[in-house]
Amino acid sequence: MTSNIFFSAFLLLAAIPISAQTNSRTNNNDTLPSKTVVVTSAFKPSLQRSNKINFSATALPQDSSRPTLQYQIPSQNLFFVYEPTPLQPLALFVDTSFRWTNHHFVKLGYGNFATPFASVDLSLGDGKHNMTNLHAFHTSSKGNLAFQNTSKSGISLVSILHTPRNEWNGKLAFTNFTQYQYGFQPDTIKSFTEDSLRQRFSNLQIELGFRNKATNKYGINYAPQLQLHRFTDGRSNGETNIRIQAPLSKTIGEIFALQLGIDANLSNYKTDSISGISNNIVSISPSLQYNTPQLKVAAGFHPTWNNNVFVWLPYITAEAKLKNEKFVLLAGWQGYFQKNNYAYLAQVNPFIAAPTSFTNTRFSDVFAGIKGSIGSHFTFNGRLSFQQRTNQALFLNDTLTGKSFNVVHEASLQVLSIRGEIGYSIQEKLQLLAGITLNDFQKQEQYTTAYGLLPMQLNGSVRWQILKDLLVKADVFFWDGAQFRNKQRSDIKMNAAADLNVGCEFAVSDKIQIWAQFNNILNQRYQRWNQYEVLGFNVLGGVIIRFSK
């Protein structure tokens, strides 16, 4: 212990001179004392090791339940109200959502009863700014009866031109329909010549119109139309018809609209013995419309001059939507005139005698109905109406041979009419349509029955695209026979008739198709008009050649 104390004291004494010497040198050279840093250890940063996590995959539990999915698919129905009226060519509405291309085709064929058939369709234009369609056709037949010959030819040119604000449309057409009055009795009469029985109906049509594409800043829409028709029968009887239509509408707010239209339908008829017969109908049609998503109502009146005789015609219609717009209730009261000019009467009955006077038919129609759709493919339409007809045109056989029909007019006729239509469609692959019309003629004042008018009509059609290159179609027509008067002035009723037609088209190449048409498959020689028997079973076939510009 004592030795340790002495050793420590010795070291302390030895260090004192060294420290003093060092301080002496420092004071001699620098004014600041020197600093000494003594490092006792070095720091090295490092990350702590961590353990790696290993994932083990496991299968998800199996779900065997079947989910119930609901889709709102828009209705694909393309059918509209069925009306058994003659077809009229209409201007095609240009839809800018698709690219329109020019398509052309020629359809040729031949059948029994010496029946040639030819049809040509051409399309020109770009489909957006202008479009022109040309259609020409010819067909004829020669039956087994004497003078049972018929032929029909025609050509039509329809053009549409789009300007920034308006759409212009024009039509130029000519048709020639030759029909013989072969229904004379007894059929052993040999005194008739071909010229005395032939009726060659020709109709020249010129139409021009335009409409605004969008409502202008004043809320006005317009669509004036001018029509000029020249109709002749090949026997020095001719009729000129001019019709001017100027409908105008103005929106008032969001739910009201005011409509005003002028319709002038003017005709002049001349023969070798008649210098001229005028048949004119002029009407003004003001009305007020109320439009909401669920209810549409239009009410007004139509002051009309029928050959300078003034009458007031009512105009009231209403539509109410039910159950998510799938059902629509209809009701209304409408008055209008059917113009019985020569062209219209010959279209209804091509065996009429040349008229010597004209009387138009006035209709007062009170109706109610319903239309709508069930599901995505089924449509229906039903209507019940009560009509009061004044000066209804009827058709009576002449009392000599019965080969021609005289047009007479019933002063007053009431008709209870029921119309129905059903349709089913699956895109463009399958379309079915059926319609029925029932007419109950009552309370006639002048004649005992409605001569020449059908009490019942049933029509149906099917279009089935079985394959991409195979189309099958069928049409059926059934009606109950009309009442007529024979040469003994006794009333007779025609038998009911049915006419079934079937056709098909199939492609053999990209440009060529084969077609076949079978008419009157049941081979019924029925009479739509008294003493005029139709052709029997008729078959045609041919080729369709398609080409694009």
C-alpha positions in Angstrom: 0.0 0.0 0.0 2.8 2.4 1.0 4.7 1.5 -2.2 1.7 2.4 -4.4 1.4 5.8 -2.8 5.1 6.6 -3.4 4.8 5.4 -7.1 1.8 7.7 -7.8 3.6 10.7 -6.3 6.6 10.1 -8.4 4.6 10.1 -11.6 2.8 13.3 -10.7 6.1 15.1 -10.0 7.6 13.9 -13.3 4.6 15.3 -15.3 4.8 18.8 -13.9 8.0 19.9 -15.7 6.8 18.5 -19.1 3.5 20.4 -18.9 5.3 23.6 -17.9 7.7 23.4 -20.8 5.0 22.9 -23.3 3.0 25.9 -22.1 6.2 27.9 -22.3 6.6 27.2 -26.0 3.1 27.9 -26.8 3.0 31.2 -25.1 6.1 32.2 -27.1 4.6 31.4 -30.6 0.7 31.7 -30.5 -1.6 33.9 -28.8 -4.4 31.2 -28.7 -4.0 28.0 -26.7 -3.9 24.8 -28.7 -6.8 22.4 -28.6 -6.5 18.6 -28.5 -9.3 16.2 -29.5 -9.0 12.8 -28.1 -11.1 10.1 -30.0 -12.1 7.5 -27.7 -14.3 5.4 -30.1 -15.7 5.2 -33.8 -19.5 5.0 -34.5 -20.6 2.8 -37.4 -24.4 2.9 -38.2 -26.1 -0.4 -39.2 -29.6 -1.8 -39.8 -31.0 -4.3 -37.6 -31.5 -7.6 -39.2 -35.2 -8.6 -39.7 -36.8 -11.9 -40.3 -38.4 -12.4 -43.8 -42.1 -13.1 -43.9 -43.1 -16.0 -46.1 -46.6 -16.0 -47.6 -48.4 -19.2 -48.2 -51.1 -19.2 -51.0 -54.5 -20.7 -50.0 -57.4 -21.5 -52.4 -60.5 -19.3 -52.2 -63.7 -21.0 -51.0 -65.8 -22.2 -54.0 -69.1 -20.3 -54.5 -71.7 -22.5 -56.2 -74.5 -19.9 -56.0 -75.8 -18.5 -59.4 -76.1 -14.7 -59.3 -79.3 -13.1 -60.7 -78.4 -10.3 -63.1 -80.9 -7.8 -64.5 -80.3 -5.8 -67.7 -82.3 -2.9 -69.1 -82.3 -3.7 -72.8 -84.0 -1.1 -75.1 -86.9 -2.3 -77.1 -85.9 -3.4 -80.6 -89.4 -3.2 -82.1 -89.6 -1.5 -85.4 -93.3 -2.1 -86.2 -95.8 0.7 -86.4 -99.6 0.9 -86.6 -100.9 -1.4 -89.3 -103.1 0.3 -91.8 -104.4 -1.7 -94.8 -103.8 1.2 -97.2 -101.9 1.4 -100.5 -98.2 2.0 -100.0 -96.8 5.4 -100.9 -93.1 6.1 -101.4 -91.7 8.4 -98.8 -88.5 10.3 -98.4 -86.0 8.4 -96.4 -84.9 10.1 -93.2 -81.2 10.4 -93.2 -79.6 9.2 -90.0 -76.1 10.7 -89.6 -75.1 8.0 -87.0 -74.2 5.6 -89.8 -72.3 5.8 -93.0 -74.6 5.5 -96.1 -73.2 3.7 -99.1 -74.5 3.5 -102.6 -76.1 0.2 -103.4 -77.6 -0.9 -106.7 -79.3 -4.1 -107.8 -81.3 -5.6 -110.7 -84.0 -8.2 -110.1 -85.1 -10.3 -113.1 -87.5 -13.3 -113.3 -90.3 -15.1 -115.1 -93.3 -17.2 -114.1 -96.4 -19.0 -115.4 -99.3 -17.1 -116.9 -96.6 -15.5 -119.2 -95.4 -13.3 -116.3 -92.1 -11.5 -116.8 -90.7 -9.5 -114.0 -88.0 -6.8 -113.9 -87.0 -4.3 -111.3 -84.0 -1.9 -111.1 -82.9 0.1 -108.1 -80.1 2.6 -108.1 -78.8 4.8 -105.2 -76.7 7.9 -105.8 -75.2 10.5 -103.5 -73.3 10.5 -100.2 -76.3 10.0 -98.0 -75.3 13.0 -95.8 -75.6 16.1 -98.0 -77.6 14.6 -101.0 -79.2 11.4 -101.9 -81.1 10.1 -105.0 -83.0 6.9 -105.5 -84.1 5.6 -108.9 -86.6 2.7 -109.1 -88.1 1.2 -112.2 -90.2 -2.0 -112.7 -92.3 -3.9 -115.1 -94.6 -7.0 -114.8 -97.5 -8.4 -116.8 -99.7 -11.5 -116.8 -102.1 -13.3 -119.2 -104.8 -15.4 -117.6 -106.8 -18.3 -118.9 -110.0 -16.2 -119.4 -110.6 -14.0 -122.4 -109.0 -10.6 -122.0 -107.7 -11.5 -118.5 -104.6 -9.6 -119.2 -102.8 -7.0 -117.0 -99.5 -5.2 -117.0 -97.9 -2.6 -114.8 -94.8 -0.5 -115.4 -93.3 2.5 -113.6 -90.3 4.6 -112.8 -89.7 7.0 -109.9 -86.9 9.3 -109.0 -86.8 10.6 -105.4 -84.1 13.0 -104.3 -83.2 14.7 -101.0 -80.8 17.7 -100.6 -79.5 19.0 -97.3 -78.6 22.6 -96.8 -77.4 24.0 -93.5 -80.9 24.9 -92.3 -83.4 23.1 -94.5 -84.0 19.7 -96.1 -85.3 19.7 -99.7 -87.2 16.8 -101.2 -88.4 16.1 -104.7 -90.1 13.3 -106.6 -90.8 12.6 -110.2 -92.7 9.4 -111.0 -94.7 7.9 -113.8 -96.8 4.7 -113.7 -98.8 2.9 -116.4 -101.3 0.3 -115.4 -103.3 -1.6 -118.1 -106.3 -3.6 -117.1 -109.1 -5.1 -119.2 -112.8 -5.3 -118.2 -113.0 -9.0 -118.7 -115.8 -9.7 -116.2 -118.7 -9.5 -118.7 -121.5 -12.1 -118.6 -122.3 -14.2 -120.3 -118.7 -14.8 -121.2 -119.7 -16.1 -124.6 -120.2 -12.5 -125.9 -117.9 -12.0 -128.9 -118.8 -8.4 -129.8 -116.3 -6.9 -127.5 -113.0 -5.7 -129.0 -109.7 -5.3 -127.2 -109.8 -1.6 -127.5 -113.3 -1.4 -126.0 -112.3 -3.3 -122.9 -108.9 -1.9 -122.3 -108.3 0.7 -119.6 -104.8 2.2 -119.6 -104.4 4.2 -116.4 -101.4 6.5 -116.5 -100.3 8.7 -113.6 -97.6 11.4 -113.7 -96.5 12.8 -110.3 -94.3 15.8 -109.6 -93.7 16.7 -105.9 -91.5 19.3 -104.3 -91.1 20.3 -100.6 -88.8 21.4 -97.9 -88.7 21.6 -94.1 -86.5 23.2 -91.5 -84.1 20.8 -89.7 -84.3 22.5 -86.3 -86.7 24.9 -84.7 -85.6 28.5 -85.5 -85.1 31.2 -82.9 -88.7 32.1 -83.0 -89.8 28.6 -82.1 -91.3 27.9 -85.5 -91.3 24.7 -87.7 -92.5 24.6 -91.2 -92.8 21.9 -94.0 -94.6 23.2 -97.1 -95.3 20.7 -99.9 -96.5 21.0 -103.5 -97.9 18.1 -105.5 -99.0 17.9 -109.1 -100.7 14.8 -110.5 -101.9 14.1 -114.0 -104.1 11.0 -114.4 -105.6 9.6 -117.6 -107.3 6.3 -118.6 -106.4 6.1 -122.3 -110.0 6.9 -123.3 -109.8 10.7 -123.6 -110.7 11.1 -119.9 -108.1 13.0 -117.8 -107.8 14.6 -114.4 -105.3 17.2 -113.2 -104.8 17.5 -109.4 -102.8 20.1 -107.6 -102.3 20.0 -103.8 -100.6 22.6 -101.7 -99.9 21.9 -98.0 -98.4 24.4 -95.7 -98.2 23.2 -92.0 -96.8 25.6 -89.5 -96.1 25.1 -85.7 -94.8 27.4 -83.0 -93.7 26.3 -79.6 -95.0 28.2 -76.6 -92.8 27.6 -73.5 -91.9 24.0 -72.9 -95.2 22.2 -73.0 -97.5 24.1 -75.4 -97.4 24.4 -79.2 -99.7 26.2 -81.6 -100.3 24.6 -85.0 -101.7 26.2 -88.1 -102.0 24.5 -91.5 -103.5 25.2 -94.9 -104.4 22.4 -97.3 -105.7 23.1 -100.7 -106.6 20.0 -102.8 -107.8 21.1 -106.3 -108.9 18.8 -109.2 -110.2 19.4 -112.7 -111.7 16.5 -114.7 -112.3 16.6 -118.5 -113.7 14.2 -121.1 -114.7 14.4 -124.7 -118.3 15.2 -123.7 -117.6 17.2 -120.5 -115.7 20.4 -120.7 -114.6 20.3 -117.0 -115.7 19.3 -113.5 -114.0 20.9 -110.5 -113.6 19.0 -107.3 -111.9 21.1 -104.6 -111.4 20.8 -100.9 -109.7 23.6 -98.9 -109.2 23.5 -95.2 -107.5 25.4 -92.4 -106.4 23.5 -89.4 -105.6 25.6 -86.2 -105.0 23.6 -83.0 -103.3 23.9 -79.6 -101.1 21.1 -78.3 -100.2 20.2 -74.7 -97.2 18.0 -74.5 -95.7 16.4 -71.4 -93.8 13.1 -71.0 -97.0 11.4 -69.8 -99.8 13.2 -71.5 -100.3 14.7 -75.0 -103.5 16.6 -75.9 -104.4 18.4 -79.1 -107.6 20.3 -79.6 -108.8 22.5 -82.4 -111.2 22.8 -85.3 -110.9 22.6 -89.1 -113.0 25.0 -91.1 -113.3 23.3 -94.5 -114.8 24.2 -97.9 -115.9 21.1 -99.8 -116.8 22.3 -103.3 -117.8 25.7 -101.9 -119.9 24.1 -99.1 -118.6 25.2 -95.7 -118.5 22.8 -92.7 -116.8 22.7 -89.3 -114.7 19.6 -88.6 -113.6 18.7 -85.0 -110.1 17.8 -84.1 -109.5 16.4 -80.5 -106.9 13.8 -79.7 -105.3 12.6 -76.4 -102.5 10.2 -75.5 -101.7 9.1 -72.0 -98.7 6.9 -71.1 -99.0 4.2 -68.4 -96.6 1.9 -66.6 -93.2 3.2 -67.5 -94.4 4.3 -71.0 -95.0 0.7 -72.2 -98.7 1.3 -72.6 -100.4 4.3 -74.2 -104.1 5.0 -74.1 -105.6 6.8 -77.1 -108.9 8.7 -77.6 -110.2 11.4 -79.9 -112.8 12.8 -82.2 -111.7 13.7 -85.7 -113.5 15.0 -88.8 -112.0 14.8 -92.3 -112.9 14.4 -96.0 -111.9 11.5 -98.3 -111.5 13.0 -101.8 -113.1 10.7 -104.3 -111.4 11.8 -107.4 -110.8 9.6 -110.5 -107.3 8.5 -109.5 -108.4 7.4 -106.0 -111.5 5.5 -107.2 -109.6 3.7 -110.0 -107.0 2.7 -107.4 -109.7 1.1 -105.2 -111.5 -0.5 -108.0 -109.7 -0.7 -111.4 -112.9 -1.9 -113.2 -115.0 1.3 -112.7 -116.6 3.2 -115.6 -115.5 6.7 -116.3 -117.2 8.9 -113.7 -119.5 11.8 -114.8 -119.6 13.5 -111.3 -117.7 13.5 -108.1 -118.8 13.6 -104.5 -116.4 13.5 -101.5 -117.0 11.4 -98.4 -117.1 13.2 -95.0 -116.0 11.2 -91.9 -116.7 11.9 -88.3 -114.6 9.4 -86.3 -114.9 9.0 -82.5 -112.3 6.5 -81.3 -110.5 5.0 -78.3 -107.7 2.5 -78.1 -104.5 1.3 -76.6 -101.0 0.5 -77.9 -97.8 -0.6 -76.3 -95.2 -3.3 -75.9 -94.7 -6.3 -73.7 -91.1 -7.3 -73.2 -88.5 -6.4 -75.7 -90.0 -8.0 -78.8 -93.8 -8.0 -78.6 -96.0 -5.0 -79.7 -99.7 -4.6 -79.9 -102.3 -2.0 -81.0 -106.0 -2.0 -80.6 -108.7 0.6 -81.6 -112.4 0.8 -81.4 -114.1 3.6 -83.4 -117.6 4.8 -84.3 -117.8 6.5 -87.7 -120.5 8.6 -89.2 -119.9 8.7 -93.0 -121.7 11.0 -95.4 -121.7 10.3 -99.1 -119.8 7.0 -98.8 -118.7 5.7 -102.3 -120.2 2.3 -103.2 -119.7 0.2 -106.3 -122.5 -1.4 -108.3 -122.2 -3.6 -111.4 -123.8 -2.2 -114.5 -127.1 -3.9 -115.4 -126.2 -4.8 -119.0 -123.2 -7.1 -118.8 -121.8 -6.3 -115.4 -118.3 -5.7 -116.8 -118.0 -2.2 -115.3 -118.9 -0.7 -111.9 -120.8 2.5 -111.4 -119.9 4.6 -108.4 -122.8 5.6 -106.3 -122.9 7.4 -102.9 -124.7 6.5 -99.7 -126.1 9.6 -98.1 -125.6 8.4 -94.5 -123.8 5.3 -93.2 -122.7 4.4 -89.7 -119.8 2.1 -89.1 -118.6 0.4 -85.9 -115.0 -0.5 -86.6 -112.6 -2.6 -84.6 -108.9 -2.8 -85.6 -106.1 -4.8 -84.0 -102.5 -5.4 -84.6 -99.8 -7.6 -83.0 -96.1 -7.7 -83.9 -93.1 -9.7 -82.8 -89.5 -9.0 -83.8 -86.0 -10.2 -83.0 -83.7 -7.6 -84.4 -83.6 -8.1 -88.1 -83.7 -11.8 -88.0 -87.4 -12.4 -87.5 -90.4 -10.1 -88.0 -94.0 -11.2 -87.6 -97.0 -8.9 -88.1 -100.7 -9.6 -88.1 -103.7 -7.2 -88.3 -107.5 -7.5 -88.4 -110.2 -5.1 -89.2 -113.9 -5.7 -88.5 -116.6 -3.3 -89.9 -120.2 -3.4 -89.0 -122.2 -1.3 -91.5 -125.5 0.1 -90.0 -128.3 2.5 -90.7 -128.1 3.2 -94.4 -130.6 5.6 -95.7 -130.5 5.1 -99.5 -129.1 1.6 -100.3 -129.8 -1.7 -98.6 -126.2 -2.6 -98.0 -122.6 -1.3 -98.3 -121.9 -2.5 -101.9 -118.2 -3.4 -102.5 -117.0 -2.7 -98.9 -115.4 -5.5 -97.0 -116.8 -6.4 -93.5 -113.7 -8.2 -92.4 -110.0 -8.3 -93.3 -107.2 -10.3 -91.8 -103.6 -9.8 -93.0 -100.3 -11.3 -91.8 -96.7 -11.4 -92.8 -93.5 -13.2 -91.7 -89.9 -12.3 -92.6 -87.3 -14.8 -91.3 -83.6 -14.5 -91.9 -82.8 -18.2 -91.3 -79.2 -17.8 -92.3 -77.0 -14.9 -93.3 -77.6 -15.8 -97.0 -81.1 -17.3 -96.7 -84.3 -15.2 -96.3 -87.8 -16.8 -96.1 -91.0 -14.7 -96.3 -94.7 -15.4 -96.3 -97.9 -13.3 -96.5 -101.5 -14.3 -95.9 -104.7 -12.4 -96.8 -108.1 -13.4 -95.7 -111.4 -11.5 -96.0 -115.1 -12.0 -95.8 -116.9 -11.4 -99.1 -118.5 -8.1 -99.9 -122.1 -7.4 -100.9 -122.9 -6.7 -104.6 -125.9 -6.5 -106.9 -126.3 -8.7 -109.9 -128.0 -7.9 -113.2 -131.3 -9.0 -111.9 -130.9 -6.3 -109.2 -130.7 -8.9 -106.4 -128.2 -8.5 -103.6 -125.6 -11.2 -103.5 -122.6 -11.8 -101.2 -119.2 -13.0 -102.3 -117.6 -16.0 -100.7 -114.9 -15.6 -98.2 -111.4 -15.8 -99.7 -107.9 -16.6 -98.5 -104.6 -15.9 -100.4 -101.3 -17.4 -99.2 -98.0 -16.3 -100.7 -94.5 -17.7 -99.8 -91.1 -16.6 -101.1 -87.4 -17.0 -100.5 -84.1 -15.5 -101.4 -80.7 -17.1 -101.0 -77.2 -16.0 -102.1 -74.9 -18.1 -104.4 -72.1 -15.5 -104.3 -71.4 -12.0 -103.0 -73.1 -10.4 -106.0 -75.8 -12.9 -107.1 -78.9 -14.2 -105.4 -81.6 -16.6 -106.5 -85.3 -15.8 -105.6 -88.6 -17.6 -105.9 -92.1 -16.5 -105.2 -95.3 -18.7 -104.9 -98.6 -16.8 -105.0 -102.1 -18.0 -104.3 -100.7 -21.4 -103.1 -104.3 -22.5 -102.2 -105.2 -22.0 -105.8 -108.5 -20.2 -104.9 -110.1 -18.5 -107.8 -111.9 -16.0 -105.6 -113.6 -12.8 -106.6 -112.8 -9.6 -104.8 -115.1 -7.8 -107.3 -118.2 -9.4 -108.6 -117.7 -11.3 -111.9 -113.9 -10.8 -111.8 -112.1 -14.0 -111.0 -108.4 -13.8 -110.1 -105.5 -15.9 -111.4 -104.8 -19.2 -109.8 -101.6 -20.6 -108.4 -98.7 -18.5 -109.7 -95.0 -19.2 -109.4 -92.1 -16.9 -110.3 -88.4 -17.2 -110.1 -85.2 -15.4 -111.1 -82.0 -13.8 -110.1 -80.9 -10.7 -108.2 -77.6 -9.1 -109.3 -76.2 -6.7 -106.7 -73.4 -4.2 -107.3 -72.0 -1.1 -105.5 -70.6 2.0 -106.8 
